[in-house]
Amino acid sequence: MNDPIRRVNDSDIESRLRPDMRLECRICWHVYDPAEGDEMEQIAPGTPFADLPDHWRCPQCDAEKGMFLLIEDDGDL
Ligand SMILES: [Zn+2]
């Protein structure tokens, strides 16, 4: 199955993203979970990281999207 998300922006990780992937802020370790979205920024639950608006920042420390690291837990699926 191909993901509809094929947008490659400034950061390399976005090309490796799957819609259900969580990402972690490398500054404050805040985790963005697509299943939960981001209430503060009115991001609806189910929004993939790649679909976040470009102005989206870490709700805790204001880091840019590029500061987020993939959490790769492809162990137990
Ligand atoms: Zn942060």
N, CA, C, O and the ligand as a Tripos MOL2 file, in Angstrom:
@<TRIPOS>MOLECULE
protein
  309   307    78     0     0
PROTEIN
NO_CHARGES

@<TRIPOS>ATOM
      1 N           0.8430   -1.2040    0.0000 N.3       1 MET1
      2 CA          0.0000    0.0000    0.0000 C.3       1 MET1
      3 C           0.8720    1.2460    0.0000 C.2       1 MET1
      4 O           1.8370    1.3460    0.7580 O.2       1 MET1
      5 N           0.5310    2.1560   -0.8290 N.am      2 ASN2
      6 CA          1.2870    3.4010   -0.8820 C.3       2 ASN2
      7 C           0.6460    4.4580   -0.0210 C.2       2 ASN2
      8 O          -0.5710    4.6410   -0.0430 O.2       2 ASN2
      9 N           1.4550    5.1430    0.7240 N.am      3 ASP3
     10 CA          0.9330    6.2550    1.4900 C.3       3 ASP3
     11 C           0.6540    7.4160    0.5540 C.2       3 ASP3
     12 O           1.4210    7.6660   -0.3760 O.2       3 ASP3
     13 N          -0.4340    8.1220    0.7930 N.am      4 PRO4
     14 CA         -0.7150    9.3000   -0.0300 C.3       4 PRO4
     15 C           0.2320   10.4590    0.2870 C.2       4 PRO4
     16 O           0.2900   11.4520   -0.4380 O.2       4 PRO4
     17 N           0.9560   10.3100    1.3650 N.am      5 ILE5
     18 CA          1.8200   11.4110    1.7820 C.3       5 ILE5
     19 C           3.1800   11.2860    1.1050 C.2       5 ILE5
     20 O           3.9610   10.3920    1.4310 O.2       5 ILE5
     21 N           3.4490   12.1470    0.2030 N.am      6 ARG6
     22 CA          4.6860   12.0810   -0.5550 C.3       6 ARG6
     23 C           5.3910   13.4330   -0.5500 C.2       6 ARG6
     24 O           6.2670   13.6990   -1.3720 O.2       6 ARG6
     25 N           4.9990   14.2600    0.3710 N.am      7 ARG7
     26 CA          5.5840   15.5900    0.3660 C.3       7 ARG7
     27 C           6.9400   15.5710    1.0560 C.2       7 ARG7
     28 O           7.0330   15.2370    2.2370 O.2       7 ARG7
     29 N           7.9530   15.9150    0.3510 N.am      8 VAL8
     30 CA          9.2670   16.0170    0.9620 C.3       8 VAL8
     31 C           9.5680   17.4890    1.1680 C.2       8 VAL8
     32 O           9.7350   18.2470    0.2130 O.2       8 VAL8
     33 N           9.6300   17.8650    2.3930 N.am      9 ASN9
     34 CA          9.9050   19.2640    2.6870 C.3       9 ASN9
     35 C          11.3830   19.4640    2.9710 C.2       9 ASN9
     36 O          12.2460   18.8720    2.3220 O.2       9 ASN9
     37 N          11.6520   20.2980    3.9380 N.am     10 ASP10
     38 CA         13.0280   20.5950    4.2680 C.3      10 ASP10
     39 C          13.7020   19.4420    5.0050 C.2      10 ASP10
     40 O          14.9090   19.2350    4.8850 O.2      10 ASP10
     41 N          12.9090   18.6970    5.7640 N.am     11 SER11
     42 CA         13.5370   17.6800    6.6000 C.3      11 SER11
     43 C          13.3780   16.2970    5.9890 C.2      11 SER11
     44 O          12.3320   15.9520    5.4400 O.2      11 SER11
     45 N          14.4130   15.5390    6.0950 N.am     12 ASP12
     46 CA         14.4720   14.2270    5.4690 C.3      12 ASP12
     47 C          13.4870   13.2460    6.0760 C.2      12 ASP12
     48 O          12.9740   12.3650    5.3870 O.2      12 ASP12
     49 N          13.2230   13.4000    7.3620 N.am     13 ILE13
     50 CA         12.3930   12.4030    8.0160 C.3      13 ILE13
     51 C          10.9900   12.3660    7.4370 C.2      13 ILE13
     52 O          10.3310   11.3280    7.4920 O.2      13 ILE13
     53 N          10.5280   13.4600    6.8920 N.am     14 GLU14
     54 CA          9.1550   13.4690    6.4150 C.3      14 GLU14
     55 C           8.9350   12.4740    5.2950 C.2      14 GLU14
     56 O           7.8170   11.9980    5.1000 O.2      14 GLU14
     57 N           9.9810   12.1540    4.5590 N.am     15 SER15
     58 CA          9.8230   11.1940    3.4790 C.3      15 SER15
     59 C           9.7270    9.7720    4.0030 C.2      15 SER15
     60 O           9.2990    8.8640    3.2900 O.2      15 SER15
     61 N          10.1260    9.5850    5.2500 N.am     16 ARG16
     62 CA         10.0700    8.2460    5.8320 C.3      16 ARG16
     63 C           8.8840    8.0740    6.7440 C.2      16 ARG16
     64 O           8.6810    7.0040    7.3180 O.2      16 ARG16
     65 N           8.1050    9.1140    6.8800 N.am     17 LEU17
     66 CA          7.0060    9.0730    7.8230 C.3      17 LEU17
     67 C           5.8670    8.1840    7.3560 C.2      17 LEU17
     68 O           5.5030    8.1760    6.1810 O.2      17 LEU17
     69 N           5.3250    7.4510    8.2810 N.am     18 ARG18
     70 CA          4.0350    6.8340    8.0480 C.3      18 ARG18
     71 C           3.0160    7.6180    8.8690 C.2      18 ARG18
     72 O           3.3520    8.2240    9.8870 O.2      18 ARG18
     73 N           1.7480    7.5950    8.4000 N.am     19 PRO19
     74 CA          0.7390    8.4540    9.0400 C.3      19 PRO19
     75 C           0.5650    8.1910   10.5320 C.2      19 PRO19
     76 O           0.1550    9.0850   11.2720 O.2      19 PRO19
     77 N           0.8700    6.9880   10.9760 N.am     20 ASP20
     78 CA          0.6240    6.6710   12.3860 C.3      20 ASP20
     79 C           1.8850    6.8120   13.2320 C.2      20 ASP20
     80 O           1.8990    6.4400   14.4060 O.2      20 ASP20
     81 N           2.9420    7.3490   12.6300 N.am     21 MET21
     82 CA          4.1990    7.4250   13.3710 C.3      21 MET21
     83 C           4.1990    8.5720   14.3750 C.2      21 MET21
     84 O           3.6960    9.6660   14.1180 O.2      21 MET21
     85 N           4.7850    8.2710   15.5300 N.am     22 ARG22
     86 CA          4.9470    9.3040   16.5430 C.3      22 ARG22
     87 C           6.3360    9.9060   16.4270 C.2      22 ARG22
     88 O           7.2930    9.2480   16.0190 O.2      22 ARG22
     89 N           6.4170   11.1710   16.7980 N.am     23 LEU23
     90 CA          7.7110   11.8260   16.7810 C.3      23 LEU23
     91 C           7.9640   12.5020   18.1170 C.2      23 LEU23
     92 O           7.0420   12.8910   18.8330 O.2      23 LEU23
     93 N           9.2320   12.6240   18.4220 N.am     24 GLU24
     94 CA          9.6280   13.1150   19.7340 C.3      24 GLU24
     95 C          10.4960   14.3530   19.5560 C.2      24 GLU24
     96 O          11.4160   14.3730   18.7380 O.2      24 GLU24
     97 N          10.1860   15.3870   20.3380 N.am     25 CYS25
     98 CA         10.9850   16.5960   20.3000 C.3      25 CYS25
     99 C          12.3550   16.3210   20.9120 C.2      25 CYS25
    100 O          12.4570   15.7810   22.0140 O.2      25 CYS25
    101 N          13.3820   16.6890   20.2020 N.am     26 ARG26
    102 CA         14.7200   16.3630   20.6990 C.3      26 ARG26
    103 C          15.1800   17.3390   21.7720 C.2      26 ARG26
    104 O          16.2350   17.1510   22.3780 O.2      26 ARG26
    105 N          14.4020   18.3640   22.0040 N.am     27 ILE27
    106 CA         14.7760   19.3310   23.0320 C.3      27 ILE27
    107 C          14.0920   19.0050   24.3660 C.2      27 ILE27
    108 O          14.7430   18.9390   25.4090 O.2      27 ILE27
    109 N          12.7690   18.8030   24.3140 N.am     28 CYS28
    110 CA         12.0520   18.6120   25.5830 C.3      28 CYS28
    111 C          11.4080   17.2330   25.6790 C.2      28 CYS28
    112 O          10.7640   16.9220   26.6810 O.2      28 CYS28
    113 N          11.5740   16.4120   24.6600 N.am     29 TRP29
    114 CA         11.0530   15.0420   24.6300 C.3      29 TRP29
    115 C           9.5380   14.9890   24.5840 C.2      29 TRP29
    116 O           8.9400   13.9560   24.8860 O.2      29 TRP29
    117 N           8.9260   16.0730   24.2150 N.am     30 HIS30
    118 CA          7.4890   16.0170   23.9910 C.3      30 HIS30
    119 C           7.2180   15.0860   22.8100 C.2      30 HIS30
    120 O           7.9140   15.1510   21.7970 O.2      30 HIS30
    121 N           6.2160   14.2260   22.9340 N.am     31 VAL31
    122 CA          5.8880   13.2880   21.8640 C.3      31 VAL31
    123 C           4.6300   13.7450   21.1390 C.2      31 VAL31
    124 O           3.5890   13.9750   21.7550 O.2      31 VAL31
    125 N           4.7430   13.8710   19.8230 N.am     32 TYR32
    126 CA          3.5410   14.0990   19.0290 C.3      32 TYR32
    127 C           2.9690   12.7580   18.6060 C.2      32 TYR32
    128 O           3.6250   11.9810   17.9120 O.2      32 TYR32
    129 N           1.7440   12.4960   19.0280 N.am     33 ASP33
    130 CA          1.0760   11.2540   18.6880 C.3      33 ASP33
    131 C          -0.0760   11.5580   17.7350 C.2      33 ASP33
    132 O          -1.0350   12.2250   18.1230 O.2      33 ASP33
    133 N           0.0050   11.0790   16.4940 N.am     34 PRO34
    134 CA         -1.0470   11.3770   15.5180 C.3      34 PRO34
    135 C          -2.4280   10.9590   16.0000 C.2      34 PRO34
    136 O          -3.4280   11.5680   15.6210 O.2      34 PRO34
    137 N          -2.4900    9.9420   16.8170 N.am     35 ALA35
    138 CA         -3.7850    9.4770   17.3100 C.3      35 ALA35
    139 C          -4.4400   10.5120   18.2190 C.2      35 ALA35
    140 O          -5.6610   10.5300   18.3780 O.2      35 ALA35
    141 N          -3.6200   11.3690   18.8110 N.am     36 GLU36
    142 CA         -4.1590   12.3650   19.7320 C.3      36 GLU36
    143 C          -4.2200   13.7590   19.1440 C.2      36 GLU36
    144 O          -5.0010   14.5920   19.6050 O.2      36 GLU36
    145 N          -3.4090   14.0260   18.1310 N.am     37 GLY37
    146 CA         -3.3710   15.3730   17.5880 C.3      37 GLY37
    147 C          -2.7620   16.3420   18.5970 C.2      37 GLY37
    148 O          -1.9790   15.9470   19.4610 O.2      37 GLY37
    149 N          -3.1280   17.5940   18.4780 N.am     38 ASP38
    150 CA         -2.5800   18.6110   19.3660 C.3      38 ASP38
    151 C          -3.6750   19.6180   19.6950 C.2      38 ASP38
    152 O          -3.9940   20.5080   18.9070 O.2      38 ASP38
    153 N          -4.2360   19.4450   20.8830 N.am     39 GLU39
    154 CA         -5.3430   20.2930   21.2760 C.3      39 GLU39
    155 C          -4.9910   21.7750   21.2540 C.2      39 GLU39
    156 O          -5.7890   22.6110   20.8290 O.2      39 GLU39
    157 N          -3.7910   22.0850   21.7170 N.am     40 MET40
    158 CA         -3.3820   23.4850   21.8190 C.3      40 MET40
    159 C          -3.4260   24.1890   20.4660 C.2      40 MET40
    160 O          -3.7890   25.3610   20.3690 O.2      40 MET40
    161 N          -3.0520   23.4530   19.4340 N.am     41 GLU41
    162 CA         -2.9990   24.0540   18.0960 C.3      41 GLU41
    163 C          -4.2250   23.6800   17.2740 C.2      41 GLU41
    164 O          -4.2760   23.9350   16.0710 O.2      41 GLU41
    165 N          -5.2060   23.0780   17.9270 N.am     42 GLN42
    166 CA         -6.4230   22.6560   17.2500 C.3      42 GLN42
    167 C          -6.1260   21.7040   16.0950 C.2      42 GLN42
    168 O          -6.7190   21.7930   15.0200 O.2      42 GLN42
    169 N          -5.1880   20.7900   16.3520 N.am     43 ILE43
    170 CA         -4.9070   19.7260   15.3980 C.3      43 ILE43
    171 C          -5.7980   18.5360   15.7550 C.2      43 ILE43
    172 O          -5.7530   18.0260   16.8750 O.2      43 ILE43
    173 N          -6.5910   18.1110   14.8060 N.am     44 ALA44
    174 CA         -7.5480   17.0490   15.0880 C.3      44 ALA44
    175 C          -6.8410   15.7140   15.2960 C.2      44 ALA44
    176 O          -5.8280   15.4320   14.6560 O.2      44 ALA44
    177 N          -7.3830   14.8960   16.1950 N.am     45 PRO45
    178 CA         -6.8440   13.5490   16.3490 C.3      45 PRO45
    179 C          -6.8670   12.8060   15.0160 C.2      45 PRO45
    180 O          -7.8350   12.8980   14.2610 O.2      45 PRO45
    181 N          -5.8030   12.0760   14.7370 N.am     46 GLY46
    182 CA         -5.7050   11.3610   13.4750 C.3      46 GLY46
    183 C          -4.9020   12.1200   12.4310 C.2      46 GLY46
    184 O          -4.7920   11.6750   11.2880 O.2      46 GLY46
    185 N          -4.3430   13.2560   12.8100 N.am     47 THR47
    186 CA         -3.5470   14.0430   11.8660 C.3      47 THR47
    187 C          -2.0950   13.5660   11.8630 C.2      47 THR47
    188 O          -1.4150   13.6570   12.8850 O.2      47 THR47
    189 N          -1.6140   13.0610   10.7310 N.am     48 PRO48
    190 CA         -0.2090   12.6260   10.6580 C.3      48 PRO48
    191 C           0.7340   13.8040   10.8430 C.2      48 PRO48
    192 O           0.3870   14.9450   10.5390 O.2      48 PRO48
    193 N           1.9110   13.5210   11.3370 N.am     49 PHE49
    194 CA          2.8990   14.5770   11.5460 C.3      49 PHE49
    195 C           3.1560   15.3580   10.2560 C.2      49 PHE49
    196 O           3.3130   16.5780   10.2790 O.2      49 PHE49
    197 N           3.1960   14.6510    9.1530 N.am     50 ALA50
    198 CA          3.5040   15.2910    7.8680 C.3      50 ALA50
    199 C           2.4110   16.2560    7.4380 C.2      50 ALA50
    200 O           2.6400   17.1270    6.5990 O.2      50 ALA50
    201 N           1.2130   16.1010    8.0180 N.am     51 ASP51
    202 CA          0.1190   16.9850    7.6510 C.3      51 ASP51
    203 C          -0.0210   18.1850    8.5780 C.2      51 ASP51
    204 O          -0.9100   19.0170    8.3990 O.2      51 ASP51
    205 N           0.8550   18.2680    9.5590 N.am     52 LEU52
    206 CA          0.8080   19.4310   10.4320 C.3      52 LEU52
    207 C           1.1740   20.6760    9.6330 C.2      52 LEU52
    208 O           2.0080   20.6130    8.7290 O.2      52 LEU52
    209 N           0.5590   21.8000    9.9590 N.am     53 PRO53
    210 CA          0.9080   23.0310    9.2400 C.3      53 PRO53
    211 C           2.3710   23.4040    9.4690 C.2      53 PRO53
    212 O           2.9620   23.0590   10.4920 O.2      53 PRO53
    213 N           2.9370   24.1110    8.5030 N.am     54 ASP54
    214 CA          4.3590   24.4350    8.5800 C.3      54 ASP54
    215 C           4.6920   25.3000    9.7920 C.2      54 ASP54
    216 O           5.8200   25.2950   10.2840 O.2      54 ASP54
    217 N           3.7080   26.0280   10.2550 N.am     55 HIS55
    218 CA          3.9920   26.8940   11.3970 C.3      55 HIS55
    219 C           3.8610   26.1520   12.7210 C.2      55 HIS55
    220 O           4.0680   26.7290   13.7890 O.2      55 HIS55
    221 N           3.5200   24.8790   12.6450 N.am     56 TRP56
    222 CA          3.3590   24.1150   13.8820 C.3      56 TRP56
    223 C           4.6830   24.0270   14.6280 C.2      56 TRP56
    224 O           5.7380   23.7870   14.0410 O.2      56 TRP56
    225 N           4.5960   24.2280   15.9410 N.am     57 ARG57
    226 CA          5.7920   24.1400   16.7830 C.3      57 ARG57
    227 C           5.5120   23.2100   17.9380 C.2      57 ARG57
    228 O           4.3630   22.8940   18.2430 O.2      57 ARG57
    229 N           6.5720   22.7830   18.5670 N.am     58 CYS58
    230 CA          6.4190   21.9740   19.7630 C.3      58 CYS58
    231 C           5.6160   22.7630   20.8000 C.2      58 CYS58
    232 O           5.9810   23.8860   21.1500 O.2      58 CYS58
    233 N           4.5270   22.1750   21.2870 N.am     59 PRO59
    234 CA          3.6920   22.8890   22.2500 C.3      59 PRO59
    235 C           4.4010   23.1630   23.5740 C.2      59 PRO59
    236 O           3.9610   24.0120   24.3500 O.2      59 PRO59
    237 N           5.4720   22.4640   23.8290 N.am     60 GLN60
    238 CA          6.1460   22.6540   25.1100 C.3      60 GLN60
    239 C           7.3260   23.6160   25.0380 C.2      60 GLN60
    240 O           7.5100   24.4460   25.9290 O.2      60 GLN60
    241 N           8.1300   23.5050   23.9680 N.am     61 CYS61
    242 CA          9.3350   24.3200   23.9410 C.3      61 CYS61
    243 C           9.4520   25.1640   22.6790 C.2      61 CYS61
    244 O          10.4520   25.8550   22.4880 O.2      61 CYS61
    245 N           8.4300   25.1140   21.8070 N.am     62 ASP62
    246 CA          8.3950   25.9820   20.6400 C.3      62 ASP62
    247 C           9.4330   25.6070   19.5840 C.2      62 ASP62
    248 O           9.7880   26.4390   18.7480 O.2      62 ASP62
    249 N           9.9180   24.3820   19.6090 N.am     63 ALA63
    250 CA         10.8720   23.9540   18.5840 C.3      63 ALA63
    251 C          10.1560   23.7300   17.2530 C.2      63 ALA63
    252 O           8.9700   23.4020   17.2280 O.2      63 ALA63
    253 N          10.8730   23.9050   16.1610 N.am     64 GLU64
    254 CA         10.2580   23.6940   14.8580 C.3      64 GLU64
    255 C          10.0490   22.2100   14.5790 C.2      64 GLU64
    256 O          10.5900   21.3520   15.2760 O.2      64 GLU64
    257 N           9.2570   21.9220   13.5500 N.am     65 LYS65
    258 CA          8.9860   20.5320   13.1860 C.3      65 LYS65
    259 C          10.2800   19.7660   12.9070 C.2      65 LYS65
    260 O          10.3770   18.5700   13.1830 O.2      65 LYS65
    261 N          11.2610   20.4640   12.3620 N.am     66 GLY66
    262 CA         12.5180   19.8220   12.0020 C.3      66 GLY66
    263 C          13.3030   19.3040   13.1930 C.2      66 GLY66
    264 O          14.2390   18.5190   13.0390 O.2      66 GLY66
    265 N          12.9150   19.7510   14.3840 N.am     67 MET67
    266 CA         13.6110   19.2980   15.5790 C.3      67 MET67
    267 C          13.0430   17.9920   16.1190 C.2      67 MET67
    268 O          13.5190   17.4740   17.1280 O.2      67 MET67
    269 N          12.0390   17.4660   15.4560 N.am     68 PHE68
    270 CA         11.4160   16.2420   15.9470 C.3      68 PHE68
    271 C          12.0620   15.0120   15.3310 C.2      68 PHE68
    272 O          12.4090   14.9840   14.1500 O.2      68 PHE68
    273 N          12.2090   14.0080   16.1630 N.am     69 LEU69
    274 CA         12.8270   12.7570   15.7280 C.3      69 LEU69
    275 C          11.7870   11.6530   15.6700 C.2      69 LEU69
    276 O          10.8840   11.5730   16.5040 O.2      69 LEU69
    277 N          11.9390   10.8050   14.6630 N.am     70 LEU70
    278 CA         11.0580    9.6520   14.5530 C.3      70 LEU70
    279 C          11.2520    8.7040   15.7220 C.2      70 LEU70
    280 O          12.3750    8.4450   16.1520 O.2      70 LEU70
    281 N          10.1610    8.2000   16.2190 N.am     71 ILE71
    282 CA         10.2320    7.1110   17.1810 C.3      71 ILE71
    283 C           9.9630    5.8380   16.3990 C.2      71 ILE71
    284 O           8.8270    5.5650   16.0090 O.2      71 ILE71
    285 N          11.0000    5.0710   16.1760 N.am     72 GLU72
    286 CA         10.8460    3.8870   15.3660 C.3      72 GLU72
    287 C          10.7130    2.6610   16.2490 C.2      72 GLU72
    288 O          11.7000    2.0930   16.7170 O.2      72 GLU72
    289 N           9.4920    2.2790   16.4590 N.am     73 ASP73
    290 CA          9.2910    1.0680   17.2370 C.3      73 ASP73
    291 C           8.5880    0.0330   16.3610 C.2      73 ASP73
    292 O           7.4060   -0.2570   16.5440 O.2      73 ASP73
    293 N           9.3260   -0.5070   15.4250 N.am     74 ASP74
    294 CA          8.7290   -1.5340   14.5750 C.3      74 ASP74
    295 C           8.9840   -2.9210   15.1580 C.2      74 ASP74
    296 O           9.3940   -3.8430   14.4530 O.2      74 ASP74
    297 N           8.7420   -3.0430   16.4160 N.am     75 GLY75
    298 CA          8.9320   -4.3300   17.0600 C.3      75 GLY75
    299 C           7.6420   -5.1140   17.0800 C.2      75 GLY75
    300 O           7.4800   -6.1010   16.3610 O.2      75 GLY75
    301 N           6.7270   -4.6600   17.9140 N.am     76 ASP76
    302 CA          5.5040   -5.4150   18.0980 C.3      76 ASP76
    303 C           4.3410   -4.8060   17.3320 C.2      76 ASP76
    304 O           3.6510   -3.9260   17.8460 O.2      76 ASP76
    305 N           4.1270   -5.2520   16.1500 N.am     77 LEU77
    306 CA          2.9850   -4.7830   15.3850 C.3      77 LEU77
    307 C           2.0040   -5.9260   15.1640 C.2      77 LEU77
    308 O           0.9640   -5.7340   14.5330 O.2      77 LEU77
    309 ZN          9.8720   20.4790   22.5590 Zn       78 ZN78
@<TRIPOS>BOND
     1     1     2 1
     2     2     3 1
     3     3     4 2
     4     3     5 am
     5     5     6 1
     6     6     7 1
     7     7     8 2
     8     7     9 am
     9     9    10 1
    10    10    11 1
    11    11    12 2
    12    11    13 am
    13    13    14 1
    14    14    15 1
    15    15    16 2
    16    15    17 am
    17    17    18 1
    18    18    19 1
    19    19    20 2
    20    19    21 am
    21    21    22 1
    22    22    23 1
    23    23    24 2
    24    23    25 am
    25    25    26 1
    26    26    27 1
    27    27    28 2
    28    27    29 am
    29    29    30 1
    30    30    31 1
    31    31    32 2
    32    31    33 am
    33    33    34 1
    34    34    35 1
    35    35    36 2
    36    35    37 am
    37    37    38 1
    38    38    39 1
    39    39    40 2
    40    39    41 am
    41    41    42 1
    42    42    43 1
    43    43    44 2
    44    43    45 am
    45    45    46 1
    46    46    47 1
    47    47    48 2
    48    47    49 am
    49    49    50 1
    50    50    51 1
    51    51    52 2
    52    51    53 am
    53    53    54 1
    54    54    55 1
    55    55    56 2
    56    55    57 am
    57    57    58 1
    58    58    59 1
    59    59    60 2
    60    59    61 am
    61    61    62 1
    62    62    63 1
    63    63    64 2
    64    63    65 am
    65    65    66 1
    66    66    67 1
    67    67    68 2
    68    67    69 am
    69    69    70 1
    70    70    71 1
    71    71    72 2
    72    71    73 am
    73    73    74 1
    74    74    75 1
    75    75    76 2
    76    75    77 am
    77    77    78 1
    78    78    79 1
    79    79    80 2
    80    79    81 am
    81    81    82 1
    82    82    83 1
    83    83    84 2
    84    83    85 am
    85    85    86 1
    86    86    87 1
    87    87    88 2
    88    87    89 am
    89    89    90 1
    90    90    91 1
    91    91    92 2
    92    91    93 am
    93    93    94 1
    94    94    95 1
    95    95    96 2
    96    95    97 am
    97    97    98 1
    98    98    99 1
    99    99   100 2
   100    99   101 am
   101   101   102 1
   102   102   103 1
   103   103   104 2
   104   103   105 am
   105   105   106 1
   106   106   107 1
   107   107   108 2
   108   107   109 am
   109   109   110 1
   110   110   111 1
   111   111   112 2
   112   111   113 am
   113   113   114 1
   114   114   115 1
   115   115   116 2
   116   115   117 am
   117   117   118 1
   118   118   119 1
   119   119   120 2
   120   119   121 am
   121   121   122 1
   122   122   123 1
   123   123   124 2
   124   123   125 am
   125   125   126 1
   126   126   127 1
   127   127   128 2
   128   127   129 am
   129   129   130 1
   130   130   131 1
   131   131   132 2
   132   131   133 am
   133   133   134 1
   134   134   135 1
   135   135   136 2
   136   135   137 am
   137   137   138 1
   138   138   139 1
   139   139   140 2
   140   139   141 am
   141   141   142 1
   142   142   143 1
   143   143   144 2
   144   143   145 am
   145   145   146 1
   146   146   147 1
   147   147   148 2
   148   147   149 am
   149   149   150 1
   150   150   151 1
   151   151   152 2
   152   151   153 am
   153   153   154 1
   154   154   155 1
   155   155   156 2
   156   155   157 am
   157   157   158 1
   158   158   159 1
   159   159   160 2
   160   159   161 am
   161   161   162 1
   162   162   163 1
   163   163   164 2
   164   163   165 am
   165   165   166 1
   166   166   167 1
   167   167   168 2
   168   167   169 am
   169   169   170 1
   170   170   171 1
   171   171   172 2
   172   171   173 am
   173   173   174 1
   174   174   175 1
   175   175   176 2
   176   175   177 am
   177   177   178 1
   178   178   179 1
   179   179   180 2
   180   179   181 am
   181   181   182 1
   182   182   183 1
   183   183   184 2
   184   183   185 am
   185   185   186 1
   186   186   187 1
   187   187   188 2
   188   187   189 am
   189   189   190 1
   190   190   191 1
   191   191   192 2
   192   191   193 am
   193   193   194 1
   194   194   195 1
   195   195   196 2
   196   195   197 am
   197   197   198 1
   198   198   199 1
   199   199   200 2
   200   199   201 am
   201   201   202 1
   202   202   203 1
   203   203   204 2
   204   203   205 am
   205   205   206 1
   206   206   207 1
   207   207   208 2
   208   207   209 am
   209   209   210 1
   210   210   211 1
   211   211   212 2
   212   211   213 am
   213   213   214 1
   214   214   215 1
   215   215   216 2
   216   215   217 am
   217   217   218 1
   218   218   219 1
   219   219   220 2
   220   219   221 am
   221   221   222 1
   222   222   223 1
   223   223   224 2
   224   223   225 am
   225   225   226 1
   226   226   227 1
   227   227   228 2
   228   227   229 am
   229   229   230 1
   230   230   231 1
   231   231   232 2
   232   231   233 am
   233   233   234 1
   234   234   235 1
   235   235   236 2
   236   235   237 am
   237   237   238 1
   238   238   239 1
   239   239   240 2
   240   239   241 am
   241   241   242 1
   242   242   243 1
   243   243   244 2
   244   243   245 am
   245   245   246 1
   246   246   247 1
   247   247   248 2
   248   247   249 am
   249   249   250 1
   250   250   251 1
   251   251   252 2
   252   251   253 am
   253   253   254 1
   254   254   255 1
   255   255   256 2
   256   255   257 am
   257   257   258 1
   258   258   259 1
   259   259   260 2
   260   259   261 am
   261   261   262 1
   262   262   263 1
   263   263   264 2
   264   263   265 am
   265   265   266 1
   266   266   267 1
   267   267   268 2
   268   267   269 am
   269   269   270 1
   270   270   271 1
   271   271   272 2
   272   271   273 am
   273   273   274 1
   274   274   275 1
   275   275   276 2
   276   275   277 am
   277   277   278 1
   278   278   279 1
   279   279   280 2
   280   279   281 am
   281   281   282 1
   282   282   283 1
   283   283   284 2
   284   283   285 am
   285   285   286 1
   286   286   287 1
   287   287   288 2
   288   287   289 am
   289   289   290 1
   290   290   291 1
   291   291   292 2
   292   291   293 am
   293   293   294 1
   294   294   295 1
   295   295   296 2
   296   295   297 am
   297   297   298 1
   298   298   299 1
   299   299   300 2
   300   299   301 am
   301   301   302 1
   302   302   303 1
   303   303   304 2
   304   303   305 am
   305   305   306 1
   306   306   307 1
   307   307   308 2
@<TRIPOS>SUBSTRUCTURE
     1 MET1         2 RESIDUE 1 A MET
     2 ASN2         6 RESIDUE 1 A ASN
     3 ASP3        10 RESIDUE 1 A ASP
     4 PRO4        14 RESIDUE 1 A PRO
     5 ILE5        18 RESIDUE 1 A ILE
     6 ARG6        22 RESIDUE 1 A ARG
     7 ARG7        26 RESIDUE 1 A ARG
     8 VAL8        30 RESIDUE 1 A VAL
     9 ASN9        34 RESIDUE 1 A ASN
    10 ASP10       38 RESIDUE 1 A ASP
    11 SER11       42 RESIDUE 1 A SER
    12 ASP12       46 RESIDUE 1 A ASP
    13 ILE13       50 RESIDUE 1 A ILE
    14 GLU14       54 RESIDUE 1 A GLU
    15 SER15       58 RESIDUE 1 A SER
    16 ARG16       62 RESIDUE 1 A ARG
    17 LEU17       66 RESIDUE 1 A LEU
    18 ARG18       70 RESIDUE 1 A ARG
    19 PRO19       74 RESIDUE 1 A PRO
    20 ASP20       78 RESIDUE 1 A ASP
    21 MET21       82 RESIDUE 1 A MET
    22 ARG22       86 RESIDUE 1 A ARG
    23 LEU23       90 RESIDUE 1 A LEU
    24 GLU24       94 RESIDUE 1 A GLU
    25 CYS25       98 RESIDUE 1 A CYS
    26 ARG26      102 RESIDUE 1 A ARG
    27 ILE27      106 RESIDUE 1 A ILE
    28 CYS28      110 RESIDUE 1 A CYS
    29 TRP29      114 RESIDUE 1 A TRP
    30 HIS30      118 RESIDUE 1 A HIS
    31 VAL31      122 RESIDUE 1 A VAL
    32 TYR32      126 RESIDUE 1 A TYR
    33 ASP33      130 RESIDUE 1 A ASP
    34 PRO34      134 RESIDUE 1 A PRO
    35 ALA35      138 RESIDUE 1 A ALA
    36 GLU36      142 RESIDUE 1 A GLU
    37 GLY37      146 RESIDUE 1 A GLY
    38 ASP38      150 RESIDUE 1 A ASP
    39 GLU39      154 RESIDUE 1 A GLU
    40 MET40      158 RESIDUE 1 A MET
    41 GLU41      162 RESIDUE 1 A GLU
    42 GLN42      166 RESIDUE 1 A GLN
    43 ILE43      170 RESIDUE 1 A ILE
    44 ALA44      174 RESIDUE 1 A ALA
    45 PRO45      178 RESIDUE 1 A PRO
    46 GLY46      182 RESIDUE 1 A GLY
    47 THR47      186 RESIDUE 1 A THR
    48 PRO48      190 RESIDUE 1 A PRO
    49 PHE49      194 RESIDUE 1 A PHE
    50 ALA50      198 RESIDUE 1 A ALA
    51 ASP51      202 RESIDUE 1 A ASP
    52 LEU52      206 RESIDUE 1 A LEU
    53 PRO53      210 RESIDUE 1 A PRO
    54 ASP54      214 RESIDUE 1 A ASP
    55 HIS55      218 RESIDUE 1 A HIS
    56 TRP56      222 RESIDUE 1 A TRP
    57 ARG57      226 RESIDUE 1 A ARG
    58 CYS58      230 RESIDUE 1 A CYS
    59 PRO59      234 RESIDUE 1 A PRO
    60 GLN60      238 RESIDUE 1 A GLN
    61 CYS61      242 RESIDUE 1 A CYS
    62 ASP62      246 RESIDUE 1 A ASP
    63 ALA63      250 RESIDUE 1 A ALA
    64 GLU64      254 RESIDUE 1 A GLU
    65 LYS65      258 RESIDUE 1 A LYS
    66 GLY66      262 RESIDUE 1 A GLY
    67 MET67      266 RESIDUE 1 A MET
    68 PHE68      270 RESIDUE 1 A PHE
    69 LEU69      274 RESIDUE 1 A LEU
    70 LEU70      278 RESIDUE 1 A LEU
    71 ILE71      282 RESIDUE 1 A ILE
    72 GLU72      286 RESIDUE 1 A GLU
    73 ASP73      290 RESIDUE 1 A ASP
    74 ASP74      294 RESIDUE 1 A ASP
    75 GLY75      298 RESIDUE 1 A GLY
    76 ASP76      302 RESIDUE 1 A ASP
    77 LEU77      306 RESIDUE 1 A LEU
    78 ZN78       309 GROUP 0 **** ****
